[in-house]
Amino acid sequence: MISAKGLDLTFQTGDGPVHALSNVDLEIGKGEFVSFIGPSGCGKTTFLRVIADLEQPTGGAITVNGMSPQEARRRRAYGYVFQAAALYPWRTIEKNVALPLEIMGISAAEQRERVKRTLDLVNLTGFGKKFPWQLSGGMQQRASIARALAFDADLLLMDEPFGALDEIVRDHLNEQLLELWARTNKTICFVTHSIPEAVYLSTKIVVMSPRPGRVTDVINSTLPKERPLDIRESTEFLAIAHRVREGLRAGQSYED
Amino acid sequence: MTDRLRDKIIPVTVILAAIVVAWYVGSYAMNAPFQRDLDRRAGVTSTTWEFVVKTMSQPKPTLPAPHQVAVNFVENTFFRKVTSNRSLVYHAAVTLSSTVLGFAFGTVLGILIAVGIVHVVTLDRSLMPWIITSQTIPILALAPMIIVVLAAVGITGLIPKALISTYLSFFPVAVGMVKGLRSPEIMHLDLMHTYNASAGQVFWKLRVPASVPFLFASMKVAVAASLVGAIVGELPTGAVAGIGSKLLSGSYYSQTIDMFAALVAGSIVAILLVSLVGLAGRITERVMGARPA
């Protein structure tokens, strides 16, 4: 679904060039749940933004669905969930979810139908008429996921969507996200800071390190697709978490 | 209720009373020399109290006392036919009509300029200095020229006056709307980019709604400026009606009480206009789902 080869991205700043991505090779298959984990500045968000055609790579090649990211964006191949919910405050929840549908010129009747379906999918049934400020942070983020799902793109890009939420809400949303992934069979790219979150959610974990931003390890999870929350106490889970931690540490040792 | 009394009514009343007292004192001080002169020439001697009363009942005082202004205002507002040349309602209505027309022009012009500046790089780089320069020219210098030039091409009456209001009111709207149209967060703009939205869609679905609070804030400033423009516009035009003409004729004939009453009328019109714009803003924001304050 996504294929990157020797991908480079260098930002020119006042303090000289910043190597946000350096020689990144990665293959992501259809239906995978891929987490990107690493410290700040490792390029995980930048990589996601390159897939979304929000940043232009300065070297290497990347294809999304066999197309250039720009082409994929034009065909509305992905839904993007930002760090903050980024709902438009003057629109009700259902109008926010309908925003991409309006832009894509989908008929009013179908808009209503899809808005209802996606709000049900993220368990926000009955909240459509509320304005964003009337919802909790977790509910707002679920609404923004609904918005990304509304136009049925096969690919879901999520940039630390639960980073600003507390642990309890986060656990709950993680569980719901897995359920949603199982139901919809989408490919999900998920950026996170949290090792347990990455291990719990992913079929593939991409460990990255900074300066220059690069991939230090790619771990294929051996956990089953069915994952209750308490799987996080199993030895298998802890073994994968250990390997992620080792990968992060190895990345850091370059700097010392 | 007692909270409201303590927090609002009492402080406001105290300040108001202080202003009125200061006004009376000032009015005595300003009018006393002339009154002393009059009395000496007429050979009148009066008690202190009689003298004080006389300073506040002159027909053409240097500084009219509050009650003189109040009486004049009430008389000319409520006890005259609205078609009468002496009715303040009539004069206020004349000024109001050019204020509202000029404000409407100014708001539209300000929005158009802002849209241009936000969307066309050349305008962004070139227009702002001219707009700022335009506001540094005193309106008093410019108003007669506008009137004369427009009269030369056959435009007279309401439009030239309204254009002076426009000249003053487009500026705050343009500045506010540039800020407003640029106010969407990067994330909100990125979101539109991921949907491959057209520039028109970004404008209507994101920039315009995001700019609404800015629009109403700048419209409040603009409507007050429009009123000033309309009044100033009446001064050099030889206008026979309007608050400005009332001020002008008052100053010709030293009818200070009339002038003050006209100023009061102007202030009330200003308060009404600014409150109306504020109310419209609040209603719009409520409809757009703003959290009640």
Interface residues (C-beta under 8 A of the other chain):
Chain A: A52 D53 L54 R73 R74 R76 Y78 G79 Y80 F82 Q83 A84 A86 Y88 P89 W90 R91 T92 L99 P100 E102 I103 M104 F131 P132 W133
Chain B: E185 M187 H188 D190 L191 M192 H193 T194 Y195 N196 A197 Q201 K205 L206 P209 A210 V212 M288 G289 A290 R291
